[in-house]
């Protein structure tokens, strides 16, 4: 369908009917110019989703009003940033200097003001991107780590105030660090004012959620739905006594799914989104975005209308706050993950496939699933970027492509069972200390929790006081970080991993956390941990302190090196085949001919890779930037246990 003519007419009518005199002359002009550029895209998505409803036009008009108010509230500072970013030749997120970290305010701060005081530490590490886990007002006790939001405009009082957040946001910007905030828009908490109005019987707000009088419709949906947290509740619906209705709750029972088939919900949440954009966030993390549209008879994930709505949100940002980009959090089948990645949808995306398969290769010491999967799925549009991570606050799910596994003769069901056994330490010879998560009694499905260091074997090694095992665990930690630093995209560290923090089992004594094993890898980092961690190891250092310093120094070195290599900015990645099943290799290649060849050894034995891998350098001798060794191009490339080489022409 061609929307051009109808969208133009629609816009003229809307503008003629709205009183936008609250905008300054300058803002008014800016607003009209941006609408002229982006309204057609917004209109087409909105009409595709809501056009069949009698009041679509009314809601679209209201949306334009919301956007105008959003622009009015945007600070001059941020408007300047919008202009700069729109005019940028190369998007900031494509730059080799980008290094991210995700942290919980209370676990690192513990308040926003304390976090501000840690900016020098962030700079020491080289961070340019800081994702603060949800810091909004949320129910006391269990709030799913803040992912049950009661008020998007209020900071959780334990962490500080909105003024504190704004001040931190400004300080980060001045320090060259991009602030990333969560946009939790699939659900609100049951204490959000919309939910409270629904509970009080207000029909308008009951329509903000999916409510059902009896089990008829929920049962029909549940035939095809996946259970996300089967350890806390079976199914995807929760009975509410007050309303005498079933509520759609994909996650916990206190997280009510928003009803996006109602355009008023889209508009209301856009208003909240613009508020978050106007705090000064450089990117919004779209939490659980795969779930926002429900279609009977499907698994209600990754539906076409979910994509349209995210594109519509993106248009709204282009109109009001174009400096802000979206980060997709789609932890789904790899073919679905990439569908969210587009300049007009999400410019950034977590790379859950790389994450899961790095762990797979650590367990199996084999790389064929990793290589085959990355060859199929790594490539995304040039104006977007991956956010590569090895651990985050969540569990690890084994979301690889079954078809590729089958082609390699791997039974995906059995293999996932093996991975769960391996990482929970139940497999003979495993070094990992993980905890099973969300075991589903119906289908045996399971995911894994645990800190990076504990999953890499450091916990067991320290307990046994086994120096060789400690060294090996540190090598694994460096290996996996080396990959996320060099494969292309923004590496995202998880707070505490830069110090090799071990699992924290204290959540088991806290009734608000005990049922959610993800808390085992949500670990407090204290000032004592940070203080002096960048100094050289001394005899006075405890074993733990020594390990922290070694890991920190190793990471600093990788970060420093990454920032010195423009080929890790805007360039392409080619995933290579090696003749050695334990080794993984890729080549970064820039338009100007610059190349970086990375080869990693996933096994605890020395390995070698045929010299033909060096053909990418066309006969020019290469050197390894990490070991500073030269490699001769007619001899196999030798790698020590868990060694990685970053090769460039000499
Ligand atoms: C996200 O994760 C968050 O990362 C979790 O911490 C939240 O609990 C959840 O949303 C609800 O807000 O199921 O196990 O992509 O994997 O969105 C984690 C699909 C989750 C899900 C993902 C979700």
Boltz pocket constraint, residues with backbone or C-beta under 6 A from the ligand:
constraints:
  - pocket:
      binder: B
      contacts: [[A, 144], [A, 145], [A, 147], [A, 148], [A, 184], [A, 228], [A, 251], [A, 287], [A, 288], [A, 289], [A, 290], [A, 329], [A, 330], [A, 331], [A, 332], [A, 393], [A, 394], [A, 395]]
      max_distance: 6.0
